[in-house]
Structures are given as C-alpha cells and as structure tokens.
Amino acid sequence: MRILGVDPALSITGYGVIDFKNNKSRLIEAGIVRTNAKEDLTLRLNKIYQALLKLIDELKPDVLVLEKLYAHYRHPTTAYQLGHARGVVCLLCAMRNIPLIEYAATRVRKAILGRGNASKFQVQQMVMHVLSLGTVSPKYMDVTDALALALAYTNVARSRL
C-alpha cells in the first residue's frame, strides 16, 4: 500500500510518501511545497495544487492522510489560511478518487509513540528511526509531520486487522 501524508499550510506544505508492505514502511519521497507570502492567494493555492497533483499522478498513492483542522480561538486567521490549503488537498482526493483519512494530532502522536501528548521533536525522532533516516533530521518539521501522518495510518490500519 502506498500512503501519502500531507501537512498543508499556505507557506510550506509538507508531504511524505511511504510504501507499507509486510509490516514494513519504506520512504518513497518527501519534501515541501513553498509559496511566497507576497503572492496573491490564488497563485499560492494553485502552486500547492499543481505540485500535489503532479506528485499524486506520478506516485499514485492508495490513500491520503491529513491532519484534522484544529483552530485556536486566539488565531482565527491561521485556521482560515490553513483551511484554504486543506481544501486544495481535499479537492485533489475527490478528483483522483483517493480515499481521504483525517486524524487529530493527538491520534497521530499516540499511533507513533503510544501517547497523545508527545512532543514534535519526539515524533520527529521516531519517524526518523522507523524510516531509517539516520541522525540527520529533515530540514522542515512539515516533512516529518507529513511522514508521521502516513506512518500513523499504517499503525492504525494494523491495529484494526
């Protein structure tokens, strides 16, 4: 099974693709889509759309995993901007008929580390360990967050079998 995890945002959208076979996860590709804050919103969303569309068409994931939207009442603009990027991802799933799975951040942490209150650093270290990425961490947490989403799906799917 090929799993695409996406950590959407307007500035930096992280993505990670893994293959899961025989209870083993293998990294296929990971990276970011960066947009310029000075550009128009529509251009930024189109850049995310085009980059993820190309990725989906090339790597053909079986499922896409996205983090559920969490909005803090003190930062409504952040949720609004995140919603735009998430909308692009949801549209791509519908267009390419890819099942969309959503997990809360605490569910991802619990699936990766066994507890929902783990730190981002702990999640990053576990992702690096599981995928044998060595001691050099990816430059952007957005990448390891996306890979954590994909790995969480494998752990949740395994627990349901």
N, C-alpha and C positions, 0 to 999 in steps of 0.2 A: 504494500500500500504506500502511495506517495502522499505526503501531507505537507501543505503549505500553511505556515503560521505567518500572520501579518499583524504588526504593531503600527496601526495607522496614526498619522499626525500630518498636519499641513507642512511643517518644516522638514521633518525627517520621518519617513515611513520605513520601518524595518521589516525585513522579510527573511524567512528561512524555510528551506525545503529539505525534508528528510524522507528517506525510504525506510519503511519498517517491515522487516521480514524475519521470520524465525525468532521473534522476540528480541531482535537487534535493530538499533537505529543507526542509520548511516547518513551523514551530511551530504547533500547533493549540491546545494548552492545557498548562499546567504549574502545579504547586502542591504543597502539602503537606497531609497529614492529621496533625493534632497530637492527642495524647491526654494526659490528666492522670495523672501518676505516682501520685497519691493514690487514683485509682480502682482498682477491682477488675480483675484481669487480663482476665476475661471481658468486661467492659464496654469495655475498651480494644480488645480484639481485634474486638469487634462494631462499634465505631466505624470501625476500619480497613476491615473487611469491607463495611459499608454504604456508606462513601464510595467505595471502589473499585468496588463493584457498580454504583452509580449512574453512575460515570464510564464503566465498560465498556458499560452499557446505552445510555447517551447517545451515546458516540463510536464504538462498535463497532470496536475495533481488530482487525486481522487477525492480529496476533502480540503476545505479551507477552514482554519481555526482563527477566531478573532476574539479579542478580549471584550467582555461586556462593558458598556459605557458606564462609567462612574463619574458623576458630576458633583462637585463640592459647591455648596451654595455661595461660597465666597469667590468662586471663579467661574461664573456662568459663561464668559466668553470662551474659555478653554473648552468647555463642553460643546459649545456651538461650533467652534472650529474643528474639533475632533469629529463631530457629527458629519460634517461635510466629507472628510476623508473616509470615514466609515461607510458613508452612503455610496461612495465610488466602489469600495470593496464589495458591498452587498450587491450592487448592480452587476458587477463582473461575475459574481457567483450565479446570479439569475441568467445572465446572458450565455454563460458557458455551461449551465446546468451542473454546477458543482455544489454538493451539499455544504451548507454553512453551519459551523458549530461555534457556539459562543460560550465562554467560560468567564466567571468572575475571577479577578486577580487572586483572591484568596484560594479559589479552587485550583488554579494553576500552581500556586506555591505548595498547596497540600499534595497535589499529584506528583510534583517534582521532588519535594523534600519531606513530605509527610506531615507538614504543619502549615497552616494558612498564614501565620504571622512571620514567616521567614523574610529576611532582607533581600533586596535586589542583588546585592553582592553574593549572598549565599546561593541564590537561584543561578546567577551567572556562573559561579564556580561549579555547580552541579551540571549545568548544561555543558560546560567545557569538558568535564570529566566523562559524562555519558557519551559525548560525541568524539572523545579523544582529540580535543583541540589543543592539548598541550598546556603550557604555562602562560602563553601569551594570549591575553583576552582580546576579543574583538574590540575595535576602537569605539563602537557605539553600543550602548546598552539596548538600543532599539533592536539590534540584531539578536542579542541573546534573549530579549523579551519575546521576539517572534519565534525563535527556536524553542523557547520554553513552552509556548503555546502548542507547537507541534508535538513536542515530547509529552506534554500533559495529555494530549489526545491519545497517544499510544498507551499511556498508563491507565487512563480511564477506560479505554476500549478493552485492554487486557483484563481489568478487574470485572468487566461485565461478562466475560466468557466463562 
